[in-house]
């Protein structure tokens, strides 16, 4: 996938953040709008962005679709709403006739209101599932027999070519990607600059020399990581750590863990040139499924077992659907876990991403390529869907709590109490946003 050529210079974090947020907000608000329409609730305004209106048009149903000047957010204002947050019904609602009242959010049956409010987060989750499904189907899985699709530049002898089918590596028969773990154990003690490959090329079986496996080669970088700050790039090969030669990715991982955050000097190969750089590992607190957390030191380098790219094929549809649901569920449970441990004080608030960090992540993934950027949209969409389901007044989750109260007690909450809780909820959200910005800055 190609990179975004326009995302260069100092503006790219802002641009990529605005694009990401606008898409996710549109999906969220469209969920509210379309389900409201299906359940008989009329939308007066659908806005992408906030503040002064830049352009607008009115559709045949009387809904004003508008683009506003401030690209941070959006809203759907339903008929009868007093404001864009749908926090309370317009007093004029009581003057509507029965059919008009039914078309308002606050005059609709409880089931219709619940479905309309829940639709925003649900559409975020569905959007994530669709993206992951598309990626699984289009990017696919490694094809068997293992076939080389791309040769990466490396400082080793390499007689392999694109299209070679791998039969064995250092004598180990490798017919599928699933055998990789056993293969790595088999060749663990092999420490050579080049190793033996048996391949099939144009119907002929050849024995060739190729690069070793599990190299300390960078195949990708984690956004905002120490590796990004050290100006490392995908394709770089780490040759030495603090003057000691390394040949395996695990050696790099072990050295980072042992550093406990101390600076590490690296000798790096990049496109036939060698240079020195210093990297400062970052602390990461990782919640555990059984409770508690562990502290790890990370530099944000993604490795790859193979020193070349392997040909891929589409994943079967049913398997792709299953993986898509699992991936979205994993994001939600990870968000719940992380938020719990932050509130409990078990891990640092630096594990919380605010708007500044999200902008940097969006920018980094956009520069990585279209596939990475789209994958980030799926991640953010699921996370925002989860955040909106939190039981905080003003958020969708708060409205759903009020609806649950109404369903149980057969009456809506007291209007004064409702207004007070909405004010508190708004103050909480505002405080949280300010905290997230300051947290980004200080972390």
GUZA-959721 format. One line per 5 residues: number of its first residue (from 0); their letters; for each residue x, z, y of N, C-alpha, C. Coordinates in steps of 0.1 Angstrom, whole numbers, plus 5000, padded with zeros to 4 digits. Each point is the difference from the previous one (the first is absolute). Last residue first. Layout:
REM GUZA-959721
NUM) a) X:Z:Y:X:Z:Y:X:Z:Y | ... $
***
This chain:
REM GUZA-959721
442) xxxxx) 5035:5298:5132:5006:4997:4987:5009:4988:5000 | 4977:5013:5040:5010:5010:4996:5006:4998:4986 | 4966:4969:5016:5011:5001:5010:5011:5010:4995 | 4959:4997:4976:5008:4988:4998:5013:5000:5009 | 4968:5034:5006:5007:5002:4987:5009:4988:4997 $
437) xxxxx) 4972:4999:5038:5012:5008:5002:5008:5002:4987 | 4960:4976:4996:5009:4992:5009:5013:5009:5003 | 4965:5019:4975:5006:4990:4992:5010:4992:5009 | 4973:5033:5021:5010:5006:4991:5008:4989:4992 | 4964:4986:5026:5011:5004:5009:5011:5006:4992 $
432) xxxxx) 4961:4989:4977:5006:4988:5005:5013:5003:5008 | 4972:5036:4987:5007:4994:4988:5008:4988:5004 | 4971:5019:5032:5011:5009:4998:5009:4994:4989 | 4959:4979:5007:5009:4997:5011:5013:5008:4999 | 4966:5008:4969:5006:4987:4998:5010:4997:5010 $
427) xxxxx) 4976:5040:5005:5009:5000:4989:5007:4987:4998 | 4966:5003:5032:5012:5006:5005:5010:5001:4989 | 4958:4983:4988:5007:4991:5009:5013:5006:5005 | 4972:5027:4975:5006:4990:4991:5008:4990:5009 | 4975:5033:5022:5011:5006:4993:5008:4989:4992 $
422) xxxxx) 4960:4987:5020:5010:5002:5010:5012:5006:4994 | 4963:4995:4972:5006:4987:5003:5011:5001:5011 | 4976:5039:4988:5009:4996:4989:5006:4986:5003 | 4967:5016:5030:5012:5008:5001:5010:4996:4989 | 4958:4979:4999:5008:4996:5012:5013:5008:5001 $
417) xxxxx) 4970:5013:4966:5005:4987:4997:5009:4995:5012 | 4976:5040:5006:5011:5002:4991:5007:4987:4996 | 4961:4997:5026:5011:5007:5008:5012:5002:4991 | 4961:4981:4980:5007:4991:5009:5011:5006:5008 | 4986:5014:4949:4996:5004:5014:5008:4991:5010 $
412) xxxxx) 4995:4978:4952:5006:5012:5006:4994:5003:5014 | 4968:4973:4966:5014:4998:5006:5005:5013:5005 | 4967:4999:4958:4999:4999:5014:5014:4998:5006 | 4990:5010:4953:4988:4992:5004:4998:4999:5015 | 5036:5021:4971:4991:5008:5007:4987:4993:5006 $
407) xxxxx) 5035:4977:4974:4997:5013:4993:4989:5008:5006 | 5014:4958:5019:4995:4998:4987:4996:5013:4993 | 5023:5001:5041:4986:4996:5002:4993:4998:4987 | 5046:5010:4999:4992:5012:5005:4985:4996:5001 | 5030:4965:4991:4998:5009:4988:4992:5012:5004 $
402) xxxxx) 5012:4972:5035:4990:4994:4992:4997:5008:4987 | 5036:5013:5028:4987:5003:5006:4988:4994:4992 | 5043:4990:4985:4997:5014:4998:4987:5004:5006 | 5017:4957:5008:4994:5001:4986:4997:5015:4997 | 5021:4990:5041:4986:4996:5000:4994:5001:4986 $
397) xxxxx) 5045:5009:5004:4992:5011:5007:4986:4996:5000 | 5031:4969:4983:4998:5011:4991:4992:5011:5006 | 5013:4963:5027:4989:4996:4991:4997:5012:4990 | 5020:5014:5047:5004:4991:4989:4989:4997:4991 | 4991:5031:5034:5005:4987:5006:5004:4990:4990 $
392) xxxxx) 5002:5050:4984:4990:4994:5008:5006:4989:5009 | 5020:5013:4952:5002:5004:5014:4990:4993:5009 | 5015:4999:4949:4988:5006:5005:5001:5006:5014 | 5025:4956:4976:5002:5014:5002:4988:5006:5007 | 5007:4953:4991:4991:5008:4991:5002:5015:5001 $
387) xxxxx) 5028:4967:5023:4986:5000:5006:4990:5007:4991 | 5045:4995:4985:5000:5008:5012:4986:5001:5006 | 5007:4970:4963:5000:5014:4996:4999:5010:5012 | 5004:4954:5009:4987:5003:4993:4999:5014:4996 | 5041:4985:5016:4990:5002:5011:4986:5002:4995 $
382) xxxxx) 5034:4990:4969:5003:5013:5006:4990:5003:5011 | 4998:4958:4978:4996:5011:4991:5002:5014:5007 | 5015:4963:5023:4986:4999:4999:4995:5011:4992 | 5047:4993:5004:4994:5007:5012:4985:5000:4999 | 5023:4978:4965:5003:5014:5000:4994:5007:5012 $
377) xxxxx) 4995:4954:4997:4992:5006:4989:5003:5015:5000 | 5025:4973:5030:4986:5001:5004:4991:5007:4989 | 5045:4991:4990:4999:5011:5009:4986:5002:5005 | 5010:4962:4974:5000:5012:4992:4999:5013:5008 | 5005:4959:5022:4986:5001:4994:4999:5012:4991 $
372) xxxxx) 5042:4990:5018:4991:5004:5011:4986:5002:4995 | 5033:4984:4971:5003:5014:5003:4990:5005:5010 | 4999:4954:4990:4996:5008:4988:5001:5015:5003 | 5017:4968:5032:4985:5001:5000:4995:5009:4988 | 5049:5011:5019:4993:4988:4995:4985:5002:4999 $
367) xxxxx) 5038:5028:5020:5003:4998:4986:4993:4987:4994 | 4991:5016:5044:5013:4993:5000:5004:4997:4985 | 4961:5026:5007:4998:4986:5005:5013:4992:4999 | 5002:5046:4989:4994:4992:4990:4997:4986:5004 | 5017:5030:5032:5010:4998:4990:4994:4991:4989 $
362) xxxxx) 4971:5013:5034:5011:4991:5005:5009:4997:4989 | 4968:5033:4992:4994:4987:5000:5010:4989:5005 | 5015:5045:5000:4998:4995:4986:4994:4986:5000 | 5004:5021:5042:5013:4996:4994:4999:4995:4986 | 4961:5018:5020:5004:4987:5007:5014:4995:4995 $
357) xxxxx) 4984:5042:4984:4992:4989:4994:5004:4987:5007 | 5019:5038:5018:5006:4997:4987:4993:4989:4993 | 4982:5016:5040:5014:4994:5003:5006:4996:4987 | 4958:5022:4999:4999:4986:5004:5013:4994:5003 | 5001:5040:4965:4992:4998:5011:5001:4985:5005 $
352) xxxxx) 5009:5030:4952:5003:4988:5008:4990:5000:5011 | 5022:5041:4968:4988:4994:5006:5003:4989:5009 | 5032:5029:4979:4995:4991:4990:4987:4993:5005 | 5023:5033:5025:5007:4987:5001:4995:4991:4990 | 4988:5046:5002:4991:4991:5006:5006:4986:5003 $
347) xxxxx) 5016:5033:4959:5002:4998:5014:4989:4990:5005 | 4990:5031:4957:5009:4989:5004:5000:4998:5015 | 4975:5035:4981:5009:4998:4989:5011:4990:5003 | 4959:5017:5025:5014:5004:5004:5010:4998:4990 | 4951:4990:5001:5004:5012:4993:5014:5005:5005 $
342) xxxxx) 4983:4959:5015:4991:5010:5005:5004:5014:4995 | 5022:4962:4982:5004:5002:5014:4992:5011:5006 | 4989:4988:4956:5013:5007:5001:5005:5001:5014 | 4960:4976:4993:4998:5014:4995:5013:5007:5002 | 5001:4954:5008:4993:5008:5011:4998:5014:4996 $
337) xxxxx) 5018:4971:4968:5010:5002:5011:4993:5008:5011 | 4973:4988:4963:5011:5009:4996:5009:5003:5012 | 4967:4968:5006:4994:5013:4998:5011:5011:4997 | 5013:4955:5001:4996:5004:5014:4994:5015:4999 | 5009:4978:4960:5013:5003:5006:4997:5006:5014 $
332) xxxxx) 4964:4983:4976:5004:5013:4995:5013:5004:5006 | 4984:4958:5013:4991:5010:5004:5005:5014:4995 | 5024:4962:4986:5002:5002:5014:4991:5011:5005 | 4994:4986:4956:5013:5007:5001:5003:5003:5015 | 4962:4973:4989:4998:5014:4997:5013:5009:5001 $
327) xxxxx) 5003:4953:5006:4993:5006:5011:4997:5015:4997 | 5021:4976:4966:5009:5001:5011:4993:5006:5012 | 4974:4992:4961:5010:5010:4998:5009:5002:5012 | 4970:4964:4999:4993:5013:5002:5009:5011:4998 | 5018:4958:4992:4996:5001:5014:4993:5013:5003 $
322) xxxxx) 5012:4989:4955:5012:5004:5008:4996:5002:5015 | 4966:4982:4972:5004:5014:4996:5011:5005:5008 | 4989:4955:5005:4990:5009:5006:5003:5014:4997 | 5028:4968:4980:5002:5001:5015:4990:5009:5006 | 4995:4990:4955:5011:5010:5002:5003:5001:5014 $
317) xxxxx) 4967:4969:4989:4996:5014:4996:5011:5010:5003 | 5011:4954:5005:4991:5005:5010:4995:5014:4998 | 5049:4982:4983:4986:4997:4997:4990:5008:5009 | 5048:4985:5019:4995:5011:4991:4985:4997:4997 | 5040:4962:5013:4988:5008:5004:4997:5011:4990 $
312) xxxxx) 5051:4985:5003:4987:4993:4998:4989:5009:5003 | 5058:4992:5010:4988:5008:4998:4988:4992:4997 | 5059:5001:4999:4988:4992:5001:4988:5009:4997 | 5046:5022:5018:4994:4995:4988:4987:4993:5003 | 5049:5012:5027:4986:5001:5000:4995:4993:4988 $
307) xxxxx) 5048:5027:5004:4994:4987:5004:4985:5002:5000 | 5030:5034:4986:5007:4995:5011:4995:4987:5005 | 4973:5043:4974:5006:4987:4999:5007:4995:5012 | 4979:5042:5001:5008:5000:4988:5008:4987:4998 | 4986:5021:5048:4994:4992:4990:5010:4999:4988 $
302) xxxxx) 4987:5033:5048:5009:4992:4991:4993:4991:4991 | 4994:5026:5051:4993:4996:4988:5009:4991:4991 | 5007:5040:5041:5004:4987:4994:4992:4998:4987 | 5001:5039:5033:4990:4989:5002:5005:4987:4995 | 5019:5047:5000:5005:4991:5010:4991:4987:5002 $
297) xxxxx) 4994:5056:4982:4998:4986:4998:5007:4992:5011 | 4993:5052:4972:5007:4993:5011:4999:4985:4998 | 4966:5043:4984:5009:4990:4996:5007:4994:5013 | 4968:5045:4980:5007:4993:5011:5010:4990:4995 | 4950:5020:4980:5015:5000:4999:5006:4993:5012 $
292) xxxxx) 4951:5030:4988:5007:4988:5004:5015:5001:4997 | 4946:5023:4986:5013:5001:5006:5006:4987:5004 | 4964:4996:4962:5001:5010:5012:5014:5001:5004 | 4985:4969:4966:4997:5014:4995:5000:5010:5011 | 5012:4954:5009:4986:5001:4995:4996:5014:4995 $
287) xxxxx) 5036:4994:5040:5000:4998:4985:4985:5001:4995 | 5027:4985:5050:4990:5009:4993:5000:4996:4985 | 5042:4994:5035:4991:4992:4991:4990:5010:4993 | 5036:4994:5045:4993:5010:4992:4989:4993:4992 | 5048:4984:5025:4987:4996:4996:4994:5011:4991 $
282) xxxxx) 5045:4988:5037:4993:5009:4991:4986:4995:4997 | 5044:4969:5012:4989:5007:5006:4993:5008:4990 | 5054:4978:5009:4987:5002:4991:4990:5008:5007 | 5039:4969:5022:4996:5014:5000:4987:5002:4992 | 5045:4963:5005:4986:5002:4998:4997:5015:4999 $
277) xxxxx) 5041:4961:5016:4997:5014:4997:4984:5001:5000 | 5038:4957:4992:4989:5006:5008:4998:5014:4995 | 5034:4951:4995:4998:5015:4998:4989:5004:5009 | 5013:4949:4976:5000:5009:5012:4998:5014:4996 | 5010:4945:4981:4999:5014:4996:5001:5008:5013 $
272) xxxxx) 4984:4946:4983:5008:5009:5009:4998:5014:4996 | 4978:4962:4979:5014:4997:4999:5009:5009:5010 | 4952:5007:4997:5002:4986:5003:5015:4997:5001 | 4994:5049:4996:4989:4992:5005:5005:4986:5003 | 5015:5053:4978:5002:4985:5000:4987:4993:5005 $
267) xxxxx) 5022:5053:5009:4989:4991:4996:5004:4985:5000 | 5013:5057:5000:5007:4987:5002:4990:4990:4994 | 4992:5052:5022:4997:4990:4990:5009:4988:5003 | 4992:5057:5010:5007:4988:5004:4999:4989:4989 | 4968:5044:5016:5007:4994:4989:5007:4987:5005 $
262) xxxxx) 4978:5052:5020:5003:4985:5001:5008:4995:4989 | 4967:5042:4991:5013:4997:5007:5002:4985:5001 | 4963:5022:4976:4998:4996:5014:5013:4998:5008 | 4999:5011:4953:4992:5011:5007:4998:4997:5015 | 5026:4977:4961:5004:5001:5014:4993:5011:5008 $
257) xxxxx) 4991:4986:4954:5011:5010:5001:5004:5002:5015 | 4969:4966:4989:4994:5013:4997:5010:5011:5002 | 5015:4956:5004:4991:5003:5011:4994:5014:4998 | 5027:4982:4966:5008:5003:5012:4991:5004:5012 | 4979:4984:4960:5006:5013:4998:5008:5005:5012 $
252) xxxxx) 4982:4956:5001:4989:5010:5001:5006:5014:4998 | 5029:4964:4994:4996:5001:5014:4990:5011:5002 | 5012:4989:4956:5011:5007:5007:4998:5002:5015 | 4969:4974:4974:4999:5015:4998:5011:5008:5006 | 5001:4952:4999:4991:5005:5010:4999:5015:4999 $
247) xxxxx) 5045:4976:4984:4987:5002:4996:4991:5006:5011 | 5048:4992:5003:4995:4988:4994:4986:5000:4995 | 5042:5024:5036:4988:5002:4992:4996:4986:4994 | 5046:5028:5026:4993:4988:4995:4987:5004:4992 | 5022:5031:5039:5000:4999:4986:4992:4987:4996 $
242) xxxxx) 5006:5016:5046:5013:4995:4994:5000:4999:4985 | 4960:5012:5025:5011:5010:5004:5013:4996:4993 | 4969:4970:4981:4994:5012:5006:5011:5010:5003 | 4996:4942:4988:5007:5013:5000:4991:5011:5007 | 4984:4955:4993:5012:4999:4991:5006:5014:4999 $
237) xxxxx) 4950:4975:5011:5008:5012:5003:5012:5000:4991 | 4969:4958:5018:5005:5007:4988:5009:5011:5005 | 4957:4967:5023:5013:5008:5001:5003:5006:4987 | 4959:4978:5008:5010:4991:4996:5014:5007:5000 | 4962:5015:5034:4998:4996:4986:5010:4989:4996 $
232) xxxxx) 5016:5034:5038:4990:4989:4998:4998:4998:4985 | 5018:5040:5040:5002:4993:4987:4989:4990:4998 | 5009:5032:5038:5001:4986:5001:5004:4993:4987 | 4990:5048:5011:5014:4996:4998:5002:4985:5000 | 4956:5018:5004:5008:5005:5012:5015:4997:4998 $
227) xxxxx) 4971:4990:4964:4997:4991:5012:5008:5004:5012 | 5004:5027:4962:5007:4987:4998:4997:4990:5011 | 4979:5043:4999:5014:5001:5004:5007:4987:4998 | 4947:4996:5007:5009:5007:4991:5014:5001:5006 | 4957:4977:5013:5004:5013:5007:5010:5008:4992 $
222) xxxxx) 4976:4965:4970:4999:5001:5015:5004:5013:5005 | 5021:4980:4955:4988:5007:5004:4999:5001:5015 | 5023:4960:4970:5003:5012:5008:4987:5007:5003 | 5023:4963:4959:4990:5003:5011:5003:5013:5007 | 5029:4981:4967:4990:4990:4999:4989:5001:5010 $
217) xxxxx) 5054:5016:4992:4988:5002:5007:4990:4989:4998 | 5040:5019:4966:4997:4989:5009:4986:5003:5007 | 5033:5021:4964:4996:5007:5012:4997:4989:5011 | 4993:4989:4947:5010:5001:5011:4995:5008:5011 | 4983:4986:4953:4999:5013:5007:5010:5003:5010 $
212) xxxxx) 5016:4963:4967:4986:5005:5003:5001:5013:5007 | 5039:4958:5000:4995:5012:4993:4986:5004:5005 | 5017:4948:5003:5002:5013:5006:4994:5011:4992 | 5017:4956:4974:4991:5002:5011:5003:5014:5006 | 5018:4958:4962:5003:5012:5007:4990:5002:5012 $
207) xxxxx) 4990:4973:4951:5005:4999:5014:5004:5014:5005 | 4982:4967:4956:5006:5013:5002:5007:4999:5014 | 4957:4969:4978:5013:5001:5006:5004:5015:5001 | 4963:4961:4976:5004:5014:5001:5014:5001:5005 | 4961:4960:5008:5013:5004:4994:5003:5014:5002 $
202) xxxxx) 4961:4977:5018:4999:4999:4985:5013:5004:4993 | 4996:5002:5048:4997:4986:4996:5000:4998:4985 | 5017:5045:5008:4999:4991:5012:4998:4985:4995 | 5001:5057:4985:4996:4986:4995:4999:4992:5013 | 5033:5045:4989:4988:4994:5007:4997:4987:4993 $
197) xxxxx) 5031:5049:5000:4997:4989:4991:4987:4994:5006 | 5042:5031:5022:4986:4996:4999:4999:4989:4990 | 5038:5041:5017:4996:4988:4992:4985:4998:5000 | 5029:5023:5042:4997:5003:4986:4995:4987:4993 | 5031:5021:5046:4992:4990:4994:4997:5003:4986 $
192) xxxxx) 5023:5031:5025:4996:4993:5011:4991:4988:4996 | 5002:5047:4972:5008:4988:5003:4995:4992:5012 | 4989:5043:4968:5004:5000:5014:5009:4989:5003 | 4965:5024:4961:5007:4987:5003:5003:5000:5015 | 4975:5034:4976:5014:5003:5002:5008:4987:5002 $
187) xxxxx) 4952:4999:4995:5003:5010:5010:5015:5002:5002 | 4970:4970:4971:5012:4995:5008:5004:5010:5010 | 4964:5010:4970:5010:4993:4992:5012:4997:5007 | 4963:5018:5023:5006:5010:4992:5012:4994:4991 | 4972:4971:5024:5009:5007:5009:5007:5012:4993 $
182) xxxxx) 4968:4975:4975:5012:4992:5004:5010:5007:5009 | 4958:5019:4989:5009:5001:4989:5013:4992:5002 | 4966:4997:5033:5005:5014:4999:5010:5002:4989 | 4977:4958:5006:5010:5002:5010:5007:5014:4999 | 4963:4974:4976:5011:5006:4993:5012:5004:5009 $
177) xxxxx) 4958:4978:5014:4997:5014:4996:5012:5006:4992 | 4998:4954:5016:5004:5010:5011:4998:5014:4995 | 5011:4962:4963:4989:5003:5010:5005:5011:5010 | 5028:4980:4965:4989:4990:5000:4989:5003:5010 | 5053:5012:4986:4990:5004:5010:4990:4989:5001 $
172) xxxxx) 5046:5020:4970:4989:4991:5000:4989:5005:5010 | 5054:5010:5001:4987:5007:4998:4989:4989:5002 | 5047:4992:5006:4997:5001:4986:4986:5007:4998 | 5017:4991:5044:5010:5009:4994:4996:5002:4985 | 4962:4978:5017:5009:5005:5011:5010:5009:4993 $
167) xxxxx) 4962:4957:4984:5007:5013:4999:5009:5003:5011 | 4968:4964:5002:4999:5004:4986:5005:5014:4998 | 4981:4970:5044:5009:5010:4995:4996:5003:4986 | 4995:4954:5031:4992:5010:4992:5009:5010:4994 | 5005:4966:5046:5006:5005:4987:4990:5011:4994 $
162) xxxxx) 4994:4979:5043:4993:4993:4989:5006:5005:4987 | 5031:5003:5042:4986:5001:5001:4994:4992:4988 | 5049:5018:4992:4993:4990:5009:4985:5003:5000 | 5053:5025:4988:4986:4998:4997:4994:4990:5010 | 5046:5019:4997:4998:4986:4995:4985:4997:4997 $
157) xxxxx) 5033:5036:5030:4987:4998:4996:4998:4985:4996 | 5036:5044:5017:4999:4987:4993:4986:4998:4995 | 5005:5032:5042:5003:5000:4986:5000:4986:4995 | 4983:5022:5043:5015:5000:4999:5005:5000:4986 | 4951:4979:5019:5006:5012:4996:5016:4999:4999 $
152) xxxxx) 4947:4974:5013:5015:5001:5003:5005:5013:4997 | 4957:4981:4974:5003:5007:5012:5016:5000:5002 | 4961:4967:4974:5014:5006:4999:5003:5007:5013 | 4951:4986:4975:5008:5000:5012:5013:5007:4997 | 4967:4993:4966:4994:4992:5010:5009:4999:5012 $
147) xxxxx) 5003:5012:4943:5006:5002:5014:4994:4990:5010 | 4978:5021:4954:5005:4988:5005:5005:5003:5014 | 4980:5024:4951:5006:5002:5013:5008:4988:5005 | 4959:4992:4966:5013:5006:5000:5006:5002:5014 | 4962:5010:5010:5008:5000:4987:5000:4987:4994 $
142) xxxxx) 4992:5022:5053:4996:4991:4989:5009:5002:4988 | 4984:5036:5040:5012:4992:4995:4995:4992:4988 | 4963:5011:5036:5009:5008:4992:5011:4991:4994 | 4966:4994:5047:5001:5000:4986:5010:5009:4993 | 4982:4980:5046:5014:5003:4997:5003:5001:4985 $
137) xxxxx) 4955:4991:5014:5009:4990:5005:5015:5002:4997 | 4966:5032:4986:4997:4987:4994:5010:4989:5004 | 5002:5044:5018:5003:5000:4986:4998:4987:4993 | 4989:5005:5046:5014:5000:4998:5004:5000:4985 | 4954:5002:5012:5006:4987:5004:5015:5000:4997 $
132) xxxxx) 4978:5041:4994:4996:4990:4989:5006:4987:5003 | 5005:5033:5033:5009:5003:4988:4997:4990:4989 | 4973:4997:5038:5013:4996:5003:5009:5002:4988 | 4956:5015:4996:5000:4985:5001:5015:4995:5002 | 4991:5047:5002:4999:4995:4986:5002:4985:5000 $
127) xxxxx) 4998:5021:5042:5012:5002:4993:5000:4995:4986 | 4960:4997:5024:5010:4991:5006:5014:5002:4993 | 4966:5030:4989:4997:4987:4994:5010:4989:5005 | 5000:5043:5020:5005:5001:4986:4999:4986:4993 | 4982:5004:5044:5015:5001:5000:5006:5000:4986 $
122) xxxxx) 4953:5001:5004:5006:4986:5003:5015:5001:5001 | 4978:5041:4996:4999:4992:4987:5005:4986:5002 | 4998:5029:5038:5010:5003:4991:5000:4992:4987 | 4964:4992:5029:5012:4997:5007:5012:5003:4991 | 4954:5009:4987:5005:4987:4997:5014:4997:5007 $
117) xxxxx) 4972:5041:5003:5010:4999:4990:5006:4987:4998 | 4965:5005:5032:5012:5008:5004:5011:5000:4989 | 4958:4979:4990:5007:4993:5012:5012:5007:5004 | 4973:5019:4966:5006:4988:4995:5008:4993:5011 | 4974:5037:5011:5011:5004:4992:5008:4988:4995 $
112) xxxxx) 4960:4993:5024:5011:5006:5009:5012:5003:4992 | 4962:4986:4976:5005:4989:5008:5012:5005:5009 | 4976:5032:4975:5008:4992:4991:5006:4988:5007 | 4970:5029:5024:5012:5006:4997:5009:4992:4991 | 4964:4975:5031:5000:5010:4989:5014:5005:4997 $
107) xxxxx) 4992:4983:5050:5000:4994:4987:4999:5011:4989 | 5006:5006:5049:4986:4999:4995:4998:4995:4986 | 5042:5003:5024:4995:5014:4999:4985:5000:4995 | 5024:4959:5007:5007:5007:4991:4994:5014:4997 | 4968:4959:5015:5011:5008:5006:5007:5008:4989 $
102) xxxxx) 4961:4973:4993:5011:4991:5001:5012:5008:5007 | 4957:5019:4993:5006:4998:4987:5013:4992:5001 | 4973:5007:5038:5007:5012:4996:5007:4999:4987 | 4972:4965:5015:5012:5001:5008:5008:5012:4996 | 4958:4996:4981:5009:4989:4995:5013:5000:5007 $
97) xxxxx) 4966:5031:5014:5005:5003:4987:5010:4990:4995 | 4998:5006:5052:4990:4999:4990:5006:5002:4986 | 5024:5022:5043:4998:4988:4993:4988:5001:4991 | 5018:5036:5028:4989:4991:5006:4998:4987:4992 | 5033:5033:4989:4987:5006:4998:4989:4991:5005 $
92) xxxxx) 5046:4991:5009:4996:4996:4986:4986:5005:4997 | 5026:5009:5040:4989:4990:5001:4995:4996:4986 | 5037:5030:5007:4987:5006:5002:4989:4990:5000 | 5044:4990:4972:4996:4999:5014:4986:5007:5001 | 5033:5016:4962:4991:4990:5003:4997:5000:5015 $
87) xxxxx) 5048:5015:4979:4986:5005:5002:4991:4989:5004 | 5046:4992:4987:4999:5014:4998:4987:5006:5002 | 5023:4954:4999:4988:5003:4993:4998:5015:4998 | 5035:4975:5025:5004:5008:4988:4987:5004:4991 | 5000:4976:5043:5006:4991:4990:5003:5008:4987 $
82) xxxxx) 4959:5016:5031:5013:4996:5003:5006:4993:4988 | 4955:5012:5001:5002:5004:5014:5014:4996:5004 | 4967:4976:4962:5011:5009:5002:5002:5003:5015 | 4966:4969:4982:4996:5014:5002:5012:5010:5001 | 5010:4954:4976:4988:5002:5009:4997:5015:5000 $
77) xxxxx) 5050:4990:4989:4987:4997:4995:4989:5002:5010 | 5055:4989:5001:4990:5008:5007:4986:4995:4995 | 5054:4998:4982:4987:4994:4999:4990:5010:5007 | 5057:4992:5005:4988:5008:4997:4988:4991:4998 | 5060:5008:5007:4988:4991:5000:4988:5008:4997 $
72) xxxxx) 5060:5002:5008:4987:5005:4995:4989:4989:5001 | 5041:4995:5027:5002:5011:4991:4987:5006:4996 | 5014:4963:5033:4999:4996:4986:5002:5011:4990 | 4981:4990:5052:5009:5010:4994:4999:4998:4985 | 4973:4972:5027:5014:4999:5005:5009:5009:4993 $
67) xxxxx) 4955:4978:4977:5003:5009:5011:5015:5000:5002 | 4959:4968:4977:5014:5003:4999:5004:5008:5012 | 4950:4991:4973:5009:4999:5012:5014:5004:4996 | 4944:4987:4986:5013:5001:4994:5011:4999:5011 | 4945:5014:4997:5011:4995:5008:5013:5002:4993 $
62) xxxxx) 4947:4993:4982:5012:5008:4999:5011:4994:5009 | 4955:4981:4989:5001:5009:5012:5012:5009:5000 | 4987:4964:4968:4994:5013:4997:5000:5010:5012 | 5022:4957:4999:4986:4997:4999:4992:5013:4998 | 5047:5006:5024:4995:4991:4989:4985:5000:5000 $
57) xxxxx) 5038:5006:5041:4988:5006:4994:4995:4991:4988 | 5051:5010:5026:4989:4990:4997:4989:5008:4993 | 5052:5007:5030:4988:5005:4992:4991:4988:4998 | 5052:5019:5022:4991:4990:4997:4989:5005:4991 | 5029:5030:5022:5007:4988:5003:4991:4988:4998 $
52) xxxxx) 4990:5054:5012:4997:4989:4991:5007:4988:5005 | 5014:5054:5007:4994:4988:5006:4999:4988:4990 | 5006:5044:4973:5002:4998:5014:4994:4988:5006 | 5018:5003:4948:4992:5009:5009:5002:4996:5014 | 5002:4974:4948:5007:5005:5011:4991:5009:5009 $
47) xxxxx) 4974:4969:4972:5014:5001:4995:5009:5004:5012 | 4944:5005:4990:5011:4998:5009:5013:5002:4992 | 4943:4992:4999:5011:5001:4991:5013:4997:5008 | 4945:5015:5011:5013:4996:5004:5010:5001:4988 | 4953:5008:4995:5000:4995:5014:5013:4994:5003 $
42) xxxxx) 4974:5008:4951:5012:5003:5008:4999:4993:5013 | 4962:5018:4962:5005:4990:5009:5012:5005:5007 | 4976:5010:4950:5005:5007:5012:5007:4989:5009 | 4982:4995:4953:4990:5000:5011:5003:5006:5013 | 5026:4993:4957:4991:5011:4999:4990:5001:5011 $
37) xxxxx) 5035:4966:4999:4993:4999:4987:4989:5011:4998 | 5028:5002:5038:4991:4988:5001:4992:4999:4987 | 5034:5032:5001:4989:5004:5010:4989:4989:5000 | 5039:4991:4977:4991:5009:4992:4989:5005:5009 | 5032:4974:5022:4993:4992:4990:4991:5008:4991 $
32) xxxxx) 5027:5022:5034:4991:4990:5006:4992:4993:4989 | 5035:5031:4988:4988:5007:5006:4990:4990:5005 | 5039:4982:4983:4993:5007:4990:4988:5007:5005 | 5029:4980:5030:4992:4990:4994:4992:5006:4988 | 5033:5026:5021:4988:4999:5008:4990:4990:4995 $
27) xxxxx) 5042:5005:4978:4993:5013:5000:4986:4998:5007 | 5030:4964:5001:4995:5001:4987:4991:5013:4999 | 5024:4992:5040:4989:4990:4998:4993:5002:4987 | 5038:5026:5008:4988:5005:5008:4989:4990:4998 | 5041:4987:4981:4994:5012:4993:4988:5005:5007 $
22) xxxxx) 5024:4965:5021:4994:4995:4988:4993:5012:4992 | 5024:5011:5040:4988:4992:5003:4993:4995:4987 | 5041:5023:4997:4989:5009:5003:4987:4992:5003 | 5040:4976:4991:4996:5008:4989:4988:5008:5003 | 5019:4976:5035:4994:4990:4990:4995:5008:4988 $
17) xxxxx) 5024:5024:5033:4987:4996:5005:4993:4991:4990 | 5043:5013:4990:4991:5012:4999:4986:4996:5005 | 5035:4969:5004:4996:5001:4986:4991:5012:4998 | 5017:4993:5044:4992:4988:4995:4995:5002:4986 | 5030:5032:5018:4987:5001:5007:4991:4989:4994 $
12) xxxxx) 5045:5000:4986:4992:5011:4994:4986:5002:5006 | 5029:4964:5017:4994:4998:4987:4994:5013:4994 | 5024:4992:5044:4986:5001:4999:4994:5000:4986 | 5048:4995:5014:4995:5014:5001:4985:5001:4999 | 5025:4959:4975:5002:5006:5013:4993:5014:5000 $
7) xxxxx) 4980:4964:4968:5014:5002:5003:5001:5006:5014 | 4962:4979:4969:5003:5014:5001:5015:5003:5001 | 4980:4956:4996:4997:5006:5013:5003:5014:5001 | 5006:4974:4959:5010:4997:5010:4997:5006:5014 | 4988:5016:4949:4993:4997:5012:5010:4997:5011 $
2) xxx) 5011:4991:4947:4998:5011:5010:4992:4995:5011 | 4995:4979:4950:5008:5000:5012:4997:5012:5009 | 4998:4996:4944:4992:5000:5012:5009:5000:5012 $
***
